[in-house]
Amino acid sequence: MSTAKGSGRLFTIGLVASWYSSNIGVLLLNKYLLSNYGFKYPIFLTMCHMTVCSLLSYIAIVWMKVVPLQTIRSRIQFIKICGLCAIFCFSVVSGNVSLKYLPVSFNQAVGATTPFFTAIFAYLMTLRREAWLTYVTLIPVVAGVIIASGGEPSFHLFGFIMCISATAARALKSVVQGILLSAEGERLNSMNLLLYMAPVAVMLLLPTALYMEENVVGLTLALARNDTRIVWLLLFNSSLAYFVNLTNFLVTKHTSALTLQVLGNAKGALAVVISILIFRNPVSVTGMLGYSLTVAGVILYSEAKKRQSGSNA
C-alpha cells in the first residue's frame, strides 16, 4: 500500500517537473528565437507550434489512445471550436510578439493579471457577479502591474500592448469556452479540443504569416541553409509547445484545482528567476515589488474564489 502511494507521489512529482520544464522551456526558447537569435516571425513560429501540435495530438489520441477520442457532433459545435481557435491564435501570436520587445520577467508579470480580465469578461458576457471580496483581491493584481510597468527598465509600449492583448484574449477564451461548450454533448477535454483546434489554427495562421511576414518561408529556408540549428530549434520548440498542453492536462487530472493554482503561481515566479539568470535583463526593485504584489493578489483571488465556491456548495 505504502509502495503504491510512494510511486504515485513520485509520478505526480515527475508530471509537475515535466509541466514546469516544458512550460518554462517553450517560453524561454520563444524569447531566444524572437529576440536573441533573430528569428523575427512570431506568426510563423506560432504556425509551426500548431502544425506539430496537430500531428502529435493525432498520434497521442488516435494511435496511442492517451485519452479517449471525442467526436464533433454537429456543424454548430465545429463553428464554435473555430471561433475559440481564432481567439486562441490571437492570444498566442500576441504573446509571442510581446516577447520580441519585453523581457520574460515583465511578460510574466503582465500575464499574471489573467484573473482580472476573466472576472471582467465573465461579468460582461454572463452577468455573473463575484463576491465583493473577490473583486477587492483584484486590486493588488492590477496595482502590481502598474507598479512593475513604472519600474521596468526595458519597458516597450507596443510590447506592453501586445502582452496585455494576449492576456485579455487568454481570459476571453476561457470565458467563451465555458459558454459555447457548456452543453453536455459538446464538452471536450483540453487534449481533444487541441486536436480539433490545432489544424484550424494552421489554416488561419499560414495565410496570415505569408501576408504579414513577407517571404517568411524563403527567408526561413535561407536561414536553415546557413545554420541548420534553426530547424532543430523550431522542431524542439514546437514539440515543447505540445507537451505544455499534454502535461497541463495530466497535472490537472492528477492534482486538485487548488494545487494547480499554487503550482501555476510558483511556475511563473520560477520562469522569472530563470529568465533573468539566462538573459541577464536588467530588473529594478520597483519592478520586482510590483510583480510580487500581483502574485500575492492572484493568490488572494484564488483563496477568495475557493471560499465562495465552498459557501455556494
N, C-alpha and C positions, 0 to 999 in steps of 0.2 A: 504493500500500500504506500509506504513512505518512498520507495524507489520510484513508483509511478508518479507520485506527487512531485518528487525532485526532478524527474525527467521532464514533466510538464512545465515546471518552472523554468528549467533550462531552455526548453523550446520557446517559451514566451519571451525570455531574455534575448534569445537568438533572433526572434522575429523583430523585436524592438530595435536591436542593434542593426539589423538589415534595413529596417524602415529609416532609421537615422542616417545610415551610410548612404543609401540611395537618394534620400531627400536632400541632404546637405551636399552630396556629391554632384547631383544634377544642377543644383543652384550655383555651386562654385564653378562647375565646368561651363555653364551658360555665361557666367561673368567672364571667365577666362577667354572663351571663344569670341564673345561680342566686344569685349573691352581691351583685353591684353593681346590676344592672338591676332586680332584684326579682321575676324570674320564678321562683317557688319551687315548681316542679313537675318534679322530676327524672325521675319515671317517664314523664310525658307527653313530656318532652323526648327521652328515650330512644326512645319510641314514634315520635316524628317522625323521628328518625335512621333507624330501621328501615324506616319507610314509604318514605322517599326511597331508602334502600339497595335495597329490593325493586324499585322502579321502575328505578333506574339499573343494577342488576345485570342485569335482564331486557334492557334496551336494549343494554348492553355485550356480553352473551354471546349472546343470541338474534338480535338485529338486526345489531350491528356485528361480532360474532364475534371479539372481542378475545382470547378463549380458547375452545377447543372446548367445546361443551356436553357435560357428563357427566350421564347419566340415573341416577335412583334405580332400582335393580334389584329391590328387594323391600320388603315391608312392614316387615320387621325392620330393614333399613337406614334406613328413614324414621323408625321409632321411636327408633333410636339418634341420629339427627340431632335429633329433638325433645328428647331428653334433654340433648344437648350445648347446644341452644338455651336450655333452662331455666337451665343453669349460666352460659351467656354473658350472659343477661338479668340474672341476679342480680349478676354481676360489674360490668356496665356501670352498672346502676342504683345499686349501692352506691358505685361510683367517683364518679358524679355527685352523689349525696347528700353524700359527703365534701367535695366542692368547695364546698358551702354553708357549711361550718364551718371548713375548713382552707385555708391559702394553698397555691397551686400548688407552691411550693418544697418544703414539707413533704410534700405529696401525692406528689411525685416521689421523695422520699427513701424513703418507705414502699413505693412501687411498685417500687423497685429491689431489694426483697427477694424478688421472684418466684422466683429460683433456689432459695432456701431452702425455700419451700413446694413447689416442683416436686420437689426431692430427697426431701422427706418423703412426699408423695403417691405418688411412684414406688416408694418402698420399701414403703409400706403396701399398695398395690394390686397391685404386681407382684413384690414381694420382691426387686427389683433393687437390688443394693448398688453403690455407687460406690467408687472407691479412697479410702483413708483421707485422702489429701492433698486430695481434692475436698471432703470434709466439713470439713476444717480450714479451707479457704478461706471456708466459710460463716460462720465465727465473726466475722470483721470485718463481714460483711454485716449480721448481726443486731446486733452491738455498736454499729455506726454508727447504726442507727435508734434504739436505746435512748438513746444519747448525744444524738442530734438531738431526740428527744422531750423529754428533760430540759431542753434549751436552746431549745426552741421558744416564743417569746413569745406566739404565737396558738394554743397547744395547746388542743384541744377533745376531750374524751374520746369523745363519741358520734361525732364526725367521724373520730377515730382508729380506732375500732372498725369503722366503715364502710369506711375506707380499707384496713385490714388484711383485712377480709372480701372486698373487691374483688380485692385482690392474691392472696389464697389461692384464690378462685374462678377467677381467670385461670390460675393454675398447675394447678388441678384440671382445668379444661377441656382444657389441653394434654395432660395425662396420660391423661384419659379418651378424648380423641380418638385418641390413639395406640393405645389398647386396642380401642375399638369399631370404628374404621375402619381396622384394620390389614390385613384380608384384601385380596388383590389386586383383586378386583372391587368393593370398597367404598371404595377410596381416592378422595378428592375433593380437588382443589386448592382453595386458600383462596377463590378467586373463585366457584367452583361451590358450595362449602359455604355461602358468604354468600347466594348466590341462593336456596337452599332454606331457610336458617335465618331470613333476614330476614322473610319473610311469616309464619312460625310465631311469631317474636318479636312481631310486631304483634298477632297473635291472643292472645298471652299478656299483653302489656303494656296493651292497650286496656281490657279489663275491670278489670285491676289499677289502672290510673290512675283510671278512673271511680269505683272503690270507695274507693281510699285517698286520692285527691286530689279532694275533693268539689267538684262543679260546675266541674271544670277546663276543660271545653270552653267553657262560658258565660263564665267569667272570662277566658279567652284571647281570645274574640271581643270581649268588652267592652274588653279592653286594646288589641286591634287597632283598634277604632273610635276610641279616644283617641290612639293612637300607632301609625301604620302601620309604623313601623320594626321592630316586633316580628315582623311577618310576614316581612320580608326577612331579618331576623337568624336566624329559625328555618329558613327555606329555605336560606340560605347555610351555616349551621352544620350542617344535616343533609346537605347536599351535600358539605361538607368531610369529614364522617364516612365517606361512601362513598369519597372519594378517599384517605383514610388507608389503607383496605383495598386499593384498586387500586394505589397507589404502593408499598405494602409488598410486594405480590405481585410487582410489576415489579422493584423493587430486589433482592428475594430471587432473582429469576430471572437478573438481570444481574450479580450480585456473588457472592462466596463467603460461606459461613456465618460465617467469622471476621470478614470485613469488615462484615457486617451487625451482628454483636455489638458491634464497636467503634463503628460509626455510631450504634447504639442508645444506647450509654452516653453518647456525645457529645451526642446529641439531648436526653437527659434533663437534662444539665448546662446546655445552651443554653436549654431551657424554663425552668429555674430562674432563670437570669440575666434573661431577658426578662420573666418574670412579676414579678420583684422591681422591675424598672425601670418596668413599667406600673402595677402595683397598689400599689407603694410599701409593701408589707407589711414590718413590722419583722423583721429577722433578727439572730441572735446569732452570735458567733464559735464558740460551742459547737455550735450547730445546723449551721453550715456545715462544721465539722470532722467532725461525725457523718455528714453526707451524703457528704463526701469519703471517709471511711473505708468507707462502704457501697459506693460506686462502685469504690473500689480492690479491695474484696472480690469484687465482681462480675467485675472484670477478671481477678483471680487465679483465680476459679472457672472462667471461660471458658477460660483457659490450661490449667488442670488437666484440664478435660473434653477439650480438644483433644489433650493428651498421652496421656490414657487411650485415646481413640479411635484414635490413632496406634499405640499399643502393641498394642491388640486387633486392629488390621488386620494 
